[in-house]
């Protein structure tokens, strides 16, 4: 069975430690899903590439054609990896703008792996205090293990045996197993409107 995993990376710079963490998580999830017998289609969305469209969407109330395609890919994904840098002990504004323009039902019952990067390990609670409540509010299924990477995590001994690598593998396994046991989401029906004609004309 083919599985679609979408990665949201909200780093601002290039190169970005946020993108580096996103790529390592994506590859770990790919390995774990392939071990379960799935074919994996991975897509990384760099939120910074859609910054202007996000602002315009918030102002005018509807997305550009390009942004709409990106949002649709998120809603159709079997699983989501969401990675943000830590700003002022929270996710950054670009990440929040992207989440704000998602359809209200886009993440319902969708497995999500949360991750963050930051300049100090003291900000690791951003996962539990900010990201987990955000995705729980959107009715996503948030994996028990979140992954936080501080600067010291990138140079902590043999890469395959580092504490960061252990966290990545554990979180990736959780997401892979959750995706594997679920049916793929059905594509939304553009003609399926919950509103009657009377309500639309009122």
Secondary structure, 3 states (H helix, E strand, C coil): CEEEEEEEECCCCCCCHHHHHHHHHHHHHHHHHHHCCCEEEEEEEEHHHHHHHHHHHHHHCCCCHHHHHHHHHHHHCCEEEEEEEEECCEECHHHHHHHHCCCCCCCCCCEEEEEEEECCHHHCCHHHHHHHHHHHHCCCEECCCCEEEEHHHHHCCCHHHCHHHHHHHHHHHHHHHHHHCCCCCCCCCCCCCCCCHHHHHC
